[in-house]
Structure formats: C-alpha cells, structure tokens
Amino acid sequence: MTGIEKDNKNPIGFKQNFSWLKLMFYAALGLIALIDILRWNYLYQEGFYFQTPDGDLYLSIADNMIQNGHFVETISGDGAVYPFGLPFICLVIKLIFGTEARGIYVILMVQYILYGATVLMIARTAEKISGNILGALAAFYIFRYLQRIIQFPNPAAILTETYTAFFITGILFIWICMDIWTKEKKLEISVILSFVSTCIRPVMMICIILFGAPLSYLVFQKKYSIRRFCIIILTFSVVLLTNTLVNYREIGHYVMMENYGGRLSYIANNPNTSIASYASSLTSDFTDQRYKDIANDASLDTTEANETYKKEASQFIRTHIRLVLRNTIIKYSQLYNIRNAYNIYVFGLSLIILLTTGHFSLHKAAVILLLFIACTIIPSFGLYIPRYGMPCILFYSIILASVIGTLWNKLAAWIKAVIRIESRRIP
C-alpha cells in the first residue's frame, strides 16, 4: 500500500488516531516557517517590509483609485497598464483598513499568511506522496534553502510571487492530497485558481488552458454540468470585460491585462540580442536602432508602441524561428538551474524513482510534469528574470523531498526484513 493510498479515507490525509498529533506538527511547522522568514528578512534584507518598483506601482494604483477614482498608476505617468489582480487586492485592503501605514501592514500580514500556507501545502504534499513525515521535513528545508537562493517568494515585498506560489502549490495540493474529490471537481477548482492567478500574473493563462481543455472535454462527454461550466466562463468573461472597459476609460485603448509585454518580447526575440541582455535589468543597455525609433516616436502612445513591438517580435519569430527556439531553450534552462544544485535532470530522475517505487500514480505525475512546464514555458519567451524561476523551486521541494521520504521507507523496510531474517536464524 502506497503513501497516497493509505490516507484515502480522510480528505486531508490525516489518520484519525494521529490527527491531533499531525495538526500540532503542521501548526508548529507553519509557525517555524514564519519566524524563520521574519528573522531572515530582518537580518539579511531590508526588514519585515522592503519597497520595490513594482510594489510601489501596485500601491499607487490602489491609492489613486481611492483618492481620484482612477484605476491607473501615477508614478511613471506613461500610460502603462498593469495586471489588475494585485492592485485590486491592495485596493480592497486599503478601503477596509485605511490608506496609511496600517493598510500596508495588513497587506504584508496577508502575504506572510499566504507564505506560511504555501510552506505547509508543500510539506503536506511531500508527505502524502512519500507516506513519511520525513518527506514533510525534507520539503520544508529544501524549500527554505532554494528560497534563500533566488529570494522569492518573499512576503516582505509586495510582488506577485507570493500569490502565484500560493496558487500553484494549491493546485498541486488539490491533485495530490484531496483524494476524496472527483477528477471533475479538481479540474473545476484548478481552472478557478488558474484564472485568479492569471489576473495577478498573466503568464499563468496557460494553466487555464491546461485544466480548461480536459474540463471542456468532460462537458462534451456529458460528465460535467454544462450549467456550471457556463457560469465559470461567464464569470471569467465579465471580470475581463470589466477590466478592459476600465482600461479604456483610463487610456483610451481596449487593454485586457497589460500593454508593456510587446517591448519585452521585442528584445527577447530579437536575433541581435545577446543572451546577457535578456536580463530585464539590462533593457536600458539595448541599443537596437529600430527599438529606439519606436520608443522615441512621438506619434505613438504606450499602447500603440506596444502593438508595434509585438508585430516586430512576431516577425522575428517567423523569420528566425530556429535561433529564437535555441535562445528560448537557453533561457528555459536558466530557470531550472539554481546553482546547478537541483536541475531538470534531478527533477526528471526523481519523478522516475517515485513512479517505479509505486508511490505515485501516472496521472498525478503527468499533472505535476505538465504544470511544471506550463509555469515556466511562457516566461522563457520573454526576458530572463531570476525570480521567474520561482515556480520551479516549489516542484523541486515537493518531488525531491518525496524521494527522500520514499527511499527512507524502502531502507527501513529492508532493515526490518534483515532483522526478521536474522532473528529466525537464532536457535
């Protein structure tokens, strides 16, 4: 009997006779995770809260909506549109708790809670796969080590990473731990979480396709309620349409999510761009003349320039497809290699070990592998940003820790078998 099969009677996997013990264990683990990240931020970062350019933009959008009724940032003043998810969260919290420091403190409190929940779901998922509490402890320490390397997700910064990590881990938790749920319900919740995550970080839209396609197939097969499916589609459409109309009111263009991705795509897919220039922090050093001409064209506003960049980037991809794919693979591998300590090869080998030892079903391994690819494949077509590699440390932590727990189970079983055999030989 595998670790996953053992706990099917309970939706979270806690055996009845050990439920309180495990609840205390995970409560202590969550508390330790929060104390640990608070201590690390205090000693090695700028404190329990540190400002970032993106965070200031999100807060300015919320403040401007409260003060002037306009859902637009006021720092750069260039008409750029940003994904509305995180600014909307900041807006709701500030409306309830005030626009002064207290509002920011509540936002940070929410982020620290989400961070703690993410750590707990990582640990519980690893334990569920391996069937061993050692898997949970290993997942906690592996995640802690990798998080210190790329420094994200970090709840001290008002950025999208903390929220994205929570939703990705939540999807993994649902598919691995919530055995009492049907496949249809798992797909439904995964689509909803993917949509919410997309509103915060648009590159997560591929996850909607990943889970929405099989859900649509189930509707076609009459195995999922078409009424519920239509309600989901209608809700998504209303939210996106509302945001598009709000953006039209603010800048005079119909923009669904953002209007700056074209510029980044132009640089990322330009055959004249060196790999060193893929870092987003080096975009000011990009010297392509056509890029400068578009940027300096006074007849183009930000949205129109963005569309021009998109067309040029598409042309690059069509005419230099092999070069673009090669550079994309290079950037893709950079997301996976974290100091070369845990890379794609170790991840793949770990999945194989879990499959061959019987601690993993094939469809759950497929979900993890597809979600792993989906969370990093789209960023690889853009500029290389180290924190975009954040999703991979979630998967690394779960899978590698599960292998540790599984191998420990095998070793313990072997030792017991040897002891049993030796005890029978004693006259």
Stockholm file with secondary structure:
# STOCKHOLM 1.0

chainA/1-427         MTGIEKDNKNPIGFKQNFSWLKLMFYAALGLIALIDILRWNYLYQEGFYFQTPDGDLYLSIADNMIQNGHFVETISGDGAVYPFGLPFICLVIKLIFGTEARGIYVILMVQYILYGATVLMIARTAEKISGNILGALAAFYIFRYLQRIIQFPNPAAILTETYTAFFITGILFIWICMDIWTKEKKLEISVILSFVSTCIRPVMMICIILFGAPLSYLVFQKKYSIRRFCIIILTFSVVLLTNTLVNYREIGHYVMMENYGGRLSYIANNPNTSIASYASSLTSDFTDQRYKDIANDASLDTTEANETYKKEASQFIRTHIRLVLRNTIIKYSQLYNIRNAYNIYVFGLSLIILLTTGHFSLHKAAVILLLFIACTIIPSFGLYIPRYGMPCILFYSIILASVIGTLWNKLAAWIKAVIRIESRRIP
#=GR chainA/1-427 SS CCHHHHTTTSTTCCCGGGHHHHHHHHHHHHHHHHHHHHHHHHHHSSSSCCCCHHHHHHHHHHHHHHHHSCCSCCSSCSCCCCCSHHHHHHHHHHHHHCSSHHHHHHHHHHHHHHHHHHHHHHHHHHHHHHTSHHHHHHHHHHHHHHHHHHCCSCTTSCSSHHHHHHHHHHHHHHHHHCTTSCHHHHHHHHHHHHHHHHHHCGGGHHHHHHHHHHHHHHHHTTSSCHHHHHHHHHHHHHHHHHHHHHHHHHHSSCCSSCSCHHHHHHHHHCTTCCGGGGBGGGGGGCCCHHHHHHHHCTTCCHHHHHHHHHHHHHHHHHHSHHHHHHHHHHHHHHHHCBTTTBCHHHHHHHHHHHHHTTSSCHHHHHHHHHHHHHHHHTGGGSCBCGGGGHHHHHHHHHHHHHHHHHHHHHHHHHHHHHHHHHHHHCC
#=GC SS_cons         CCHHHHTTTSTTCCCGGGHHHHHHHHHHHHHHHHHHHHHHHHHHSSSSCCCCHHHHHHHHHHHHHHHHSCCSCCSSCSCCCCCSHHHHHHHHHHHHHCSSHHHHHHHHHHHHHHHHHHHHHHHHHHHHHHTSHHHHHHHHHHHHHHHHHHCCSCTTSCSSHHHHHHHHHHHHHHHHHCTTSCHHHHHHHHHHHHHHHHHHCGGGHHHHHHHHHHHHHHHHTTSSCHHHHHHHHHHHHHHHHHHHHHHHHHHSSCCSSCSCHHHHHHHHHCTTCCGGGGBGGGGGGCCCHHHHHHHHCTTCCHHHHHHHHHHHHHHHHHHSHHHHHHHHHHHHHHHHCBTTTBCHHHHHHHHHHHHHTTSSCHHHHHHHHHHHHHHHHTGGGSCBCGGGGHHHHHHHHHHHHHHHHHHHHHHHHHHHHHHHHHHHHCC
//
